[in-house]
Amino acid sequence: MFGRNAIALSLFAAPLAAQAPTPPSELQIAAAVSVLPAEERAGASVLGYDAGGKLIVLRNGTGEMTCLGHNPTEKAFHVACYHNSMEPFMARGRELRAAGVKDPEVDSVRFREVREGKLAIPKGPSIMYQYFGGAFDAAKNEVSGARLLYVVYIPFATAQSTGLSAKPSQYTPWIMWPGTPKAHIMFSPRM
């Protein structure tokens, strides 16, 4: 299906040129959902980029996941898919970054807005899947050489409330950002 566009194969390879052309929508969608379990891919909503570099909705989904496609101006391949309940929090982060707010101030603003009741976050756990680096091969519809990261957001959870260590580990789950709206369980593919 994607083989007809041979140049697109190289558009997702790392490192990418800063001025890389924006891949066609169907390739952006295929790359974005590639990190999801197969049964979640067809129903996922997908955000990607138009020819001018603006983030747009490429596909309105019917499922529980939202995927953020690779930004063609970034050198390293990166896609992320998260539960729809995280969209207000994620969208606010994108909005702040687009306005020039830098990390870690982005989180400071979002945490304050959550505490003030201005920004919604999930009431329960929600997952995010990510690929970092590597390349998307459109002909094979797969990613190679990428690092996987899986996290489960559990807002405001702590080491004490979960029994998870707050110490990073490659071999066991651990809690990152404990006690904050961004608290999440980290999982490593080495586990």
LOVOLUM-170215 format. One line per 5 residues: number of its first residue (from 1); their letters; for each residue x, y, z of N, C-alpha, C, CB. Coordinates in Angstrom, 3 decimals. Atoms other than C-alpha are relative to their C-alpha. Glycine has a CB too. Layout:
<atoms>
NUM> A> X/Y/Z/X/Y/Z/X/Y/Z/X/Y/Z ~ ...
</atoms>
This chain:
<atoms>
1> MFGRN> 0.814/-1.193/0.000/0.000/0.000/0.000/0.855/1.253/0.000/-0.925/0.000/1.188 ~ -0.813/-1.198/-0.105/2.733/2.463/0.933/1.209/-0.033/-0.920/0.450/0.188/1.417 ~ -1.190/0.159/0.816/5.409/1.132/-1.436/0.055/0.920/-1.196/0.098/-1.392/-0.461 ~ 0.022/-0.862/1.178/4.298/3.414/-4.281/0.721/1.321/0.221/-1.420/0.268/-0.410 ~ -0.625/-1.275/-0.315/5.870/6.368/-2.497/1.379/-0.258/0.591/-0.876/0.827/0.979
6> AIALS> -1.325/0.416/-0.461/9.516/5.331/-2.295/0.707/1.069/0.817/0.856/-0.374/-1.177 ~ -0.681/-1.056/-0.760/10.731/8.711/-1.066/-0.496/0.064/1.433/-0.198/1.353/-0.675 ~ 0.568/-0.054/-1.347/8.438/8.440/1.936/0.726/-0.933/0.953/-1.478/-0.351/-0.036 ~ -0.729/0.914/-0.863/10.495/5.523/3.245/1.096/0.713/0.765/0.588/-1.131/-0.810 ~ -1.100/-0.682/-0.658/13.334/7.869/4.040/-0.450/1.184/0.836/0.990/0.456/-1.017
11> LFAAP> 0.466/-1.178/-0.724/11.182/10.640/5.487/-0.085/-0.222/1.501/-1.343/0.417/-0.520 ~ 0.108/0.287/-1.420/10.890/8.871/8.833/1.303/-0.501/0.591/-1.080/-1.008/0.238 ~ -1.273/0.504/-0.496/14.512/7.776/9.128/0.712/1.061/0.813/0.884/-0.461/-1.154 ~ -0.775/-0.921/-0.808/16.679/9.352/11.796/1.451/-0.091/-0.461/-0.138/-0.319/1.529 ~ 0.492/-1.341/-0.274/18.400/11.679/11.579/-0.692/0.615/-1.218/1.144/0.888/0.449
16> LAAQA> 0.729/-0.689/1.056/16.009/13.794/9.568/0.569/1.390/-0.207/-1.494/0.077/0.331 ~ -0.419/-1.375/0.267/16.874/17.053/7.904/-0.994/0.952/0.641/0.114/0.268/-1.526 ~ 0.878/-0.978/-0.647/15.466/20.146/9.610/-1.124/0.438/-0.933/0.806/1.220/0.454 ~ 0.997/-0.440/0.957/13.570/21.000/6.430/-0.642/-1.180/-0.745/0.630/0.964/-0.992 ~ 0.564/1.183/0.648/12.292/17.478/5.660/-1.426/0.280/-0.442/0.040/-1.216/0.946
21> PTPPS> 1.381/-0.186/0.443/9.120/17.456/3.583/-0.955/-0.773/0.895/-0.165/-0.444/-1.462 ~ 1.014/0.675/-0.793/5.929/16.492/5.359/-0.517/-1.213/-0.765/-1.158/0.964/0.350 ~ 0.506/1.199/0.678/4.976/12.892/4.530/-1.512/0.081/-0.221/0.343/-1.255/0.814 ~ 1.442/0.043/0.219/1.508/12.168/3.128/-0.735/-0.470/1.262/-0.330/-0.923/-1.183 ~ 0.797/0.322/-1.190/-1.270/11.787/5.707/-0.028/-1.485/0.315/-1.408/0.495/-0.177
26> ELQIA> 0.108/1.439/-0.275/-1.597/8.009/5.276/1.289/-0.564/0.591/-0.354/-0.755/-1.280 ~ -1.265/0.457/-0.581/2.104/7.557/6.069/0.168/0.522/1.425/1.184/0.452/-0.869 ~ -0.064/-0.538/-1.355/1.924/9.854/9.070/-0.874/-0.821/0.944/-0.435/1.475/0.015 ~ 0.918/0.792/-0.829/-1.057/7.887/10.374/0.602/-1.366/0.292/-1.373/-0.158/-0.697 ~ -0.596/1.333/-0.185/0.651/4.509/9.832/1.159/0.055/0.991/0.487/-0.569/-1.348
31> AAVSV> -1.135/-0.125/-0.922/3.794/5.691/11.625/-0.477/0.310/1.409/0.966/1.092/-0.478 ~ 0.476/-0.412/-1.326/1.870/7.308/14.489/-0.611/-1.154/0.773/-1.018/1.116/-0.133 ~ 0.688/1.088/-0.709/-0.237/4.249/15.313/0.865/-1.245/0.156/-1.274/-0.366/-0.729 ~ -0.843/1.193/-0.032/2.650/1.787/14.898/0.405/-0.419/1.405/1.228/0.232/-0.816 ~ -0.399/0.316/-1.367/3.461/1.959/18.612/-1.135/-0.658/0.794/0.461/1.265/0.709
36> LPAEE> 1.153/0.570/-0.702/-0.046/0.833/19.626/-0.092/-1.513/-0.192/-1.289/0.662/-0.483 ~ 0.359/1.395/0.268/-1.152/-2.769/20.113/-0.862/-0.044/-1.267/-0.760/-0.638/1.224 ~ 0.674/0.094/1.302/-2.553/-3.951/16.753/-1.499/0.258/0.097/0.237/-1.371/-0.609 ~ 1.453/-0.141/-0.112/-6.145/-4.041/18.017/-0.456/1.433/0.269/-0.508/-0.893/1.093 ~ 0.340/-1.396/-0.290/-6.044/-0.324/18.937/0.237/0.934/-1.184/0.800/0.482/1.184
41> RAGAS> -0.467/-0.889/1.070/-4.603/1.061/15.685/-1.109/0.582/-0.862/0.948/-0.736/-0.876 ~ 1.021/-0.469/0.943/-7.665/1.313/13.417/-0.915/1.064/0.590/-0.831/-1.163/-0.471 ~ 0.931/-0.946/-0.613/-9.749/3.280/15.919/0.630/1.241/0.599/-0.757/-0.683/1.044 ~ -0.678/-1.127/-0.643/-7.125/5.759/17.135/-0.181/1.305/-0.775/1.481/-0.305/0.151 ~ -0.065/-1.337/0.593/-7.436/9.474/16.493/1.465/0.316/-0.224/-0.689/1.086/0.914
46> VLGYD> -1.401/-0.290/0.304/-4.262/10.834/14.903/0.175/1.478/-0.301/0.489/-0.849/-1.187 ~ -0.435/-1.366/0.262/-2.699/14.278/15.031/1.304/-0.078/-0.774/0.169/0.820/1.328 ~ -1.216/-0.023/0.801/-0.046/15.052/12.431/0.220/1.397/-0.544/-0.074/-1.024/-1.149 ~ -0.429/-1.306/0.482/1.312/17.861/10.313/-0.414/0.234/-1.445/1.501/0.137/0.133 ~ 0.284/-0.373/1.386/0.238/19.723/7.201/1.300/0.455/-0.661/-1.088/1.126/-0.072
51> AGGKL> -1.206/-0.378/0.752/2.673/20.898/4.515/0.688/1.225/0.588/-0.352/0.267/-1.455 ~ -0.578/-1.185/-0.622/3.196/24.146/6.428/0.563/-0.244/1.388/-1.022/1.069/0.074 ~ -0.546/0.331/-1.316/4.221/22.336/9.610/-0.970/0.205/1.144/1.212/0.809/0.250 ~ 1.002/-0.208/-1.046/0.984/23.058/11.497/-0.570/-1.336/0.448/-1.129/0.928/-0.497 ~ 0.598/1.209/-0.553/-0.334/20.344/13.811/-1.494/0.011/-0.304/0.258/-0.104/1.533
56> IVLRN> 1.407/0.105/0.385/-3.703/19.156/12.525/-0.533/-1.391/0.343/-0.178/0.292/-1.513 ~ 0.615/1.312/-0.152/-6.164/16.309/12.985/0.065/-0.693/-1.353/-1.482/0.109/0.519 ~ -0.080/0.795/1.224/-5.326/13.691/10.357/-1.145/-0.998/-0.073/1.343/-0.732/-0.080 ~ 1.088/0.972/-0.030/-7.979/11.243/11.484/-0.726/0.088/1.333/0.530/-1.433/-0.237 ~ 0.836/0.088/-1.189/-10.856/11.402/13.952/-0.311/-1.461/0.225/-1.307/0.847/-0.141
61> GTGEM> 0.174/1.415/-0.266/-10.976/8.011/15.589/-1.279/-0.311/0.746/1.159/-0.513/0.772 ~ 1.163/0.492/-0.729/-13.654/5.930/17.204/0.428/-0.755/1.253/-0.853/-0.901/-0.896 ~ -0.533/0.770/-1.122/-11.389/4.269/19.780/0.335/0.863/1.198/1.224/-0.752/-0.430 ~ -0.351/-0.630/-1.276/-9.927/5.178/23.143/1.345/0.714/0.004/0.002/-1.027/1.069 ~ -1.358/-0.523/0.019/-6.504/6.398/21.980/0.145/1.174/-0.957/0.971/-1.093/-0.378
66> TCLGH> -0.398/-1.113/0.850/-5.040/9.587/20.516/1.493/-0.142/-0.257/-0.345/1.388/0.656 ~ -1.409/0.128/0.360/-1.736/9.436/18.639/0.520/1.316/-0.548/0.202/-1.125/-1.028 ~ -0.692/-1.184/0.479/0.678/12.263/17.986/1.101/-0.468/-0.939/0.577/0.853/1.183 ~ -0.960/0.425/1.008/2.613/11.744/14.767/1.343/0.686/0.143/-0.549/0.257/-1.365 ~ -1.355/-0.548/0.004/6.256/12.463/14.179/0.017/1.397/-0.619/0.955/-0.932/-0.765
71> NPTEK> -0.169/-1.351/0.515/7.120/16.138/13.700/1.161/-0.029/-0.999/0.263/1.032/1.163 ~ -1.066/0.120/0.998/9.083/16.251/10.415/1.149/0.997/0.171/-0.584/0.168/-1.359 ~ -1.112/-0.928/-0.246/11.180/19.177/11.686/0.950/-0.516/1.080/-0.540/1.371/0.405 ~ -0.851/0.582/-1.046/12.606/17.013/14.489/0.905/-1.066/-0.601/-0.860/-0.603/1.139 ~ -0.969/0.949/0.542/15.719/14.956/13.794/-0.314/-1.437/0.382/1.385/0.355/0.470
76> AFHVA> 0.232/1.369/-0.472/14.883/11.907/15.909/-1.479/-0.362/-0.136/0.459/-0.157/1.473 ~ 1.361/0.505/0.127/11.791/9.849/15.140/-0.633/-0.121/1.377/-0.017/-1.359/-0.727 ~ 0.733/0.114/-1.257/9.193/10.105/17.923/-1.493/0.035/-0.296/0.396/1.137/0.987 ~ 1.454/0.011/0.036/5.537/9.133/18.098/-0.488/-0.402/1.384/-0.545/-0.972/-1.107 ~ 0.582/0.327/-1.301/3.281/8.868/21.137/-1.497/-0.188/-0.156/0.307/1.104/1.045
81> CYHNS> 1.438/0.249/-0.027/-0.184/7.454/21.700/-0.421/-0.103/1.457/-0.381/-1.301/-0.798 ~ 0.457/-0.032/-1.379/-2.134/8.070/24.886/-1.515/-0.098/0.044/0.480/1.276/0.706 ~ 1.436/0.132/-0.192/-5.593/7.436/26.274/-0.655/1.376/-0.172/-0.321/-0.601/1.402 ~ 0.706/-1.257/0.287/-8.133/10.069/25.212/-0.207/0.867/1.242/-1.344/-0.299/-0.628 ~ 0.205/-0.781/-1.223/-8.624/11.118/28.850/1.169/0.931/0.284/-0.214/-0.926/1.185
86> MEPFM> -1.179/-0.849/-0.197/-5.123/12.643/28.716/0.040/1.189/-0.953/1.257/-0.820/-0.169 ~ -0.080/-1.031/1.036/-5.888/14.903/25.730/-0.031/1.434/0.536/-1.124/-0.185/-0.964 ~ -0.058/-1.394/-0.482/-6.727/18.101/27.699/1.380/0.369/0.568/-1.072/0.223/1.077 ~ -1.317/-0.245/-0.591/-3.435/17.814/29.626/1.069/0.105/-1.084/0.362/-1.120/0.994 ~ -0.983/-0.001/1.085/-1.416/17.002/26.492/-0.181/1.212/-0.907/-0.109/-1.289/-0.819
91> ARGRE> 0.282/-1.152/0.870/-3.126/19.683/24.384/0.473/1.293/0.651/-1.508/0.088/-0.316 ~ -0.455/-1.204/-0.700/-2.388/22.298/27.043/1.521/0.113/-0.070/-0.469/-0.016/1.474 ~ -1.464/-0.027/0.130/1.297/21.330/26.961/0.425/0.471/-1.374/0.588/-1.380/0.275 ~ -0.329/-0.433/1.363/1.395/21.725/23.175/-0.294/1.484/-0.180/-0.787/-0.826/-1.036 ~ 0.380/-1.411/0.105/-0.392/25.070/23.449/1.042/0.898/0.676/-1.390/0.229/0.630
96> LRAAG> -1.002/-0.789/-0.718/2.079/26.382/26.022/1.332/0.037/-0.746/0.208/-0.565/1.401 ~ -1.264/0.043/0.757/5.110/25.221/24.005/-0.094/0.856/-1.257/0.360/-1.454/-0.377 ~ 0.191/-0.819/1.209/3.683/26.862/20.860/0.047/1.487/0.330/-1.341/-0.343/-0.677 ~ -0.035/-1.398/-0.440/3.400/30.096/22.860/1.385/0.397/0.507/-1.041/0.234/1.096 ~ -1.367/-0.320/-0.387/7.114/29.873/23.706/0.360/-0.360/1.428/0.235/1.434/-0.199
101> VKDPE> -0.302/0.414/-1.370/6.864/28.483/27.246/0.916/-1.225/-0.070/-1.319/-0.317/0.811 ~ -1.001/1.080/0.015/9.837/26.201/27.917/-0.198/-0.937/1.186/1.429/0.582/0.021 ~ -0.023/0.940/-1.120/10.120/23.078/30.042/1.066/0.467/0.976/0.276/-1.469/-0.481 ~ 1.067/0.648/-0.757/9.977/22.789/33.054/-1.183/0.921/0.322/0.563/-0.545/1.275 ~ 1.099/-0.925/-0.278/7.705/25.856/33.174/-1.337/-0.515/-0.545/0.308/1.370/-0.597
106> VDSVR> 1.234/0.576/0.555/5.168/24.002/30.976/-0.708/-0.805/1.077/0.302/-0.895/-1.238 ~ 0.623/0.806/-1.055/4.592/21.530/33.805/-0.426/0.854/1.179/0.956/-1.084/0.472 ~ 0.394/-0.882/-1.100/4.537/24.274/36.427/-1.357/0.632/-0.278/1.057/1.091/0.223 ~ 1.276/-0.619/0.377/1.708/25.992/34.552/-1.117/-1.035/0.042/0.092/0.636/-1.408 ~ 1.048/1.025/0.024/-0.221/22.778/33.964/-0.336/-0.485/1.403/0.432/-1.183/-0.868
111> FREVR> 0.268/0.450/-1.363/0.161/21.627/37.587/-0.840/1.032/0.742/1.316/-0.262/0.755 ~ 0.767/-1.071/-0.647/-1.104/24.997/38.827/-1.441/0.010/-0.510/0.667/1.375/-0.252 ~ 1.344/-0.014/0.576/-4.060/24.883/36.432/-0.820/-1.209/0.445/0.083/0.038/-1.520 ~ 0.707/1.169/-0.529/-4.951/21.367/37.601/-0.461/0.300/1.420/0.906/-1.270/-0.030 ~ 0.352/-0.314/-1.393/-4.856/22.506/41.259/-1.133/1.015/0.065/1.224/0.536/0.759
116> EGKLA> 1.032/-1.039/0.019/-7.047/25.507/40.356/-1.305/-0.472/-0.646/0.515/1.218/-0.736 ~ 1.197/0.533/0.636/-9.572/23.269/38.576/-0.229/0.504/-1.413/-1.183/0.324/0.825 ~ 0.121/-0.533/1.357/-8.910/24.911/35.201/0.378/-1.013/-1.075/0.860/1.225/-0.143 ~ -0.481/0.991/0.955/-7.355/21.845/33.549/-0.376/-1.389/0.493/1.533/0.117/-0.204 ~ 0.458/1.344/-0.360/-8.892/18.371/33.555/1.116/-1.022/-0.174/-1.217/-0.398/-0.848
121> IPKGP> -0.886/1.156/0.109/-6.860/15.235/34.184/-0.837/-1.245/0.278/1.221/0.107/0.994 ~ 0.777/1.226/-0.223/-7.993/11.603/34.268/-0.192/-0.284/1.486/0.688/-1.189/-0.667 ~ 0.278/0.405/-1.393/-9.583/10.303/37.462/0.706/-1.309/0.344/-1.521/-0.151/0.227 ~ -0.646/1.288/-0.234/-7.951/6.897/37.035/1.182/-0.184/-0.917/-0.986/-1.138/-0.190 ~ -1.180/0.279/0.828/-5.043/5.236/35.260/-0.273/0.184/-1.490/0.486/-1.415/0.253
126> SIMYQ> 0.069/-0.116/1.462/-4.355/5.947/31.590/1.391/-0.248/-0.569/-0.542/1.408/-0.439 ~ -1.276/0.450/0.570/-1.642/4.592/29.316/0.525/0.932/-1.081/-0.152/-1.389/-0.571 ~ -0.643/-0.644/1.144/0.849/6.145/26.920/1.091/-0.943/-0.507/0.596/1.412/0.387 ~ -1.013/0.786/0.692/2.983/4.270/24.383/0.839/0.973/-0.821/-0.647/-1.120/-0.907 ~ -0.856/-0.886/0.782/6.008/5.940/22.745/1.130/-0.769/-0.676/0.576/1.096/0.888
131> YFGGA> -1.231/0.416/0.671/8.768/5.271/20.232/0.929/1.205/-0.034/-0.282/-0.549/-1.451 ~ -1.038/-1.022/0.104/12.002/7.266/20.389/1.093/-0.515/-0.915/0.576/0.371/1.399 ~ -1.101/0.369/0.874/14.586/7.169/17.589/-0.402/-1.060/-1.001/1.166/-0.483/0.812 ~ 0.263/1.019/0.997/14.887/4.540/14.919/-0.578/0.592/-1.264/-0.933/-1.041/0.551 ~ 0.575/-0.428/1.272/13.003/4.731/11.642/-1.273/-0.779/-0.279/1.009/-0.185/-1.150
136> FDAAK> 1.221/0.658/0.440/9.577/3.931/10.226/0.191/-0.428/-1.445/-1.242/0.936/0.152 ~ -0.083/0.539/1.351/9.618/1.683/7.160/-1.422/-0.170/-0.503/0.792/-1.357/-0.040 ~ 1.373/0.015/0.493/6.396/2.381/5.256/-0.311/-1.255/-0.795/-0.259/1.218/-0.852 ~ 0.236/1.206/0.789/6.821/-0.630/2.960/-0.338/-1.188/0.893/1.223/-0.321/-0.858 ~ 0.254/1.091/-0.947/6.879/-2.991/5.958/-1.020/0.381/1.066/1.296/-0.419/0.667
141> NEVSG> 0.923/-0.531/-1.010/4.602/-0.798/8.093/0.493/-0.335/1.412/-1.425/-0.566/-0.217 ~ -0.569/0.287/-1.307/6.975/-1.144/11.050/1.139/0.965/0.313/0.494/-1.447/0.062 ~ -1.085/-0.838/-0.490/9.499/0.735/13.138/1.156/-0.903/0.383/-0.454/0.877/1.207 ~ -1.177/0.762/-0.408/13.050/-0.505/13.577/0.976/0.938/0.690/0.671/-0.699/-1.218 ~ -1.044/-0.753/-0.676/15.816/0.646/15.883/-0.500/1.017/1.001/0.824/0.684/-0.996
146> ARLLY> 0.544/-0.976/-0.939/13.493/2.642/18.140/0.005/-0.548/1.418/-1.419/0.400/-0.405 ~ 0.112/0.366/-1.403/13.394/2.626/21.900/-1.471/0.158/0.400/0.945/0.884/0.905 ~ 1.379/-0.038/-0.481/9.995/1.817/23.408/-0.056/0.558/1.413/-0.627/-1.400/-0.043 ~ 0.260/-0.460/-1.365/8.593/3.508/26.478/-1.485/-0.135/0.235/0.485/1.479/0.229 ~ 1.391/0.140/-0.397/5.353/2.602/28.208/-0.155/0.637/1.373/-0.447/-1.500/0.013
151> VVYIP> 0.291/-0.585/-1.305/3.881/4.625/31.048/-1.494/-0.091/0.262/0.485/1.474/0.074 ~ 1.399/-0.057/-0.412/0.639/4.480/33.002/-0.123/1.183/0.953/-0.475/-1.355/0.679 ~ 0.230/-1.180/-0.823/-0.468/7.857/34.342/-0.964/-0.340/1.130/-0.549/1.166/-0.852 ~ 0.840/0.163/-1.189/-1.902/7.751/37.856/0.118/1.296/0.804/0.434/-1.270/0.865 ~ -0.152/-1.326/-0.598/-2.354/11.414/38.827/-0.008/-0.012/1.527/-1.094/0.897/-0.491
156> FATAQ> -0.184/-0.222/-1.430/-1.198/12.335/42.341/0.447/-1.229/0.787/-1.263/0.502/0.577 ~ -0.460/1.190/-0.718/-0.071/8.789/43.188/1.416/0.223/0.530/-0.042/-1.248/-0.921 ~ -1.324/-0.087/-0.620/2.986/8.385/45.373/0.567/-1.399/0.169/-0.069/0.731/1.368 ~ -0.607/1.295/-0.309/5.414/5.630/46.249/-0.788/-0.671/1.129/1.501/0.169/0.397 ~ 0.734/0.540/-1.133/3.462/5.214/49.494/-1.393/-0.502/-0.399/-0.121/1.055/1.084
161> STGLS> 1.362/0.407/0.373/0.030/5.008/47.817/-0.019/-1.177/-0.973/-0.739/1.173/-0.616 ~ -0.046/1.070/0.990/1.188/2.478/45.210/0.880/-1.166/0.392/0.466/0.540/-1.292 ~ -0.979/1.034/-0.323/4.006/0.510/46.809/1.134/-0.076/-1.004/-0.677/-1.332/0.086 ~ -1.063/-0.042/1.003/6.203/1.389/43.825/1.170/0.826/0.499/-0.523/0.569/-1.323 ~ -1.180/-0.784/-0.316/9.739/2.635/44.237/-0.004/1.276/-0.836/1.289/-0.820/-0.249
166> AKPSQ> -0.183/-1.240/0.756/10.463/6.206/43.192/1.404/0.050/-0.600/-0.245/1.233/0.905 ~ -1.351/0.078/0.535/13.988/5.100/42.233/-0.043/-0.611/-1.397/0.918/-0.827/0.934 ~ 0.002/0.545/1.362/14.499/4.643/38.463/0.647/-1.375/-0.074/0.716/0.947/-0.941 ~ -0.502/1.356/0.181/15.057/1.051/37.373/-0.245/-0.453/-1.432/-0.666/-0.970/0.998 ~ 0.163/0.575/1.333/15.587/-0.729/34.069/-0.751/-1.325/0.039/1.355/-0.197/-0.652
171> YTPWI> 0.500/1.361/-0.093/14.179/-3.974/35.392/-1.321/-0.146/0.751/1.018/-0.841/0.652 ~ 1.266/0.055/-0.725/11.147/-3.138/37.539/-0.773/1.300/-0.223/0.241/-0.243/1.515 ~ 0.769/-1.247/0.097/8.285/-0.627/37.354/0.382/0.941/1.139/-1.523/-0.290/0.028 ~ -0.256/-0.997/-1.033/8.818/2.603/39.264/-0.876/1.210/-0.282/1.511/0.397/0.051 ~ 0.872/-1.157/0.151/6.884/5.816/39.839/0.832/1.260/-0.234/-0.897/0.168/1.242
176> MWPGT> -0.673/-1.254/0.343/8.014/9.078/38.245/-0.971/1.152/0.263/0.483/-0.002/-1.499 ~ 0.791/-1.188/-0.325/6.766/12.535/39.230/-1.052/-0.302/1.081/-0.685/0.540/-1.268 ~ 0.997/0.354/-1.018/5.098/11.138/42.388/-0.625/1.236/0.644/0.637/-0.875/1.077 ~ 0.724/-1.071/-0.682/2.455/13.319/44.024/-0.450/1.141/-0.889/0.840/0.545/1.067 ~ 0.372/-1.074/0.921/1.888/15.445/40.910/-1.098/-0.475/-0.956/1.235/0.485/-0.796
181> PKAHI> 0.973/0.416/1.008/-0.797/15.484/38.205/0.622/-0.885/-1.082/-0.632/1.220/-0.640 ~ -0.720/0.745/1.028/1.857/13.908/35.958/0.607/-1.297/0.540/1.093/0.868/-0.596 ~ -0.539/1.232/-0.576/2.632/10.946/38.269/-0.306/-1.162/-0.931/-0.587/-0.261/1.414 ~ 0.213/1.141/0.877/3.119/7.798/36.238/0.954/-1.137/0.329/0.164/0.414/-1.452 ~ -0.824/1.198/-0.169/4.442/4.264/36.391/0.817/-0.162/-1.274/-0.878/-1.285/0.293
186> MFSPR> -0.907/0.226/1.108/7.467/3.756/34.175/0.218/-1.490/-0.190/1.334/0.717/0.234 ~ -0.271/1.391/0.345/7.914/0.440/32.374/1.121/-0.011/-1.028/-1.285/-0.722/-0.547 ~ -1.102/0.140/0.935/11.062/-0.634/30.568/-0.172/-1.274/-0.800/1.348/0.003/0.734 ~ 0.061/1.233/0.785/11.129/-3.099/27.682/0.940/-1.092/0.516/0.328/0.301/-1.439 ~ -0.914/0.993/-0.541/13.943/-4.853/29.584/-0.652/-0.820/1.116/1.260/0.679/0.519
191> M> 0.666/0.720/-1.088/11.467/-5.956/32.257/-0.467/-1.365/-0.474/-1.191/0.808/0.539
</atoms>
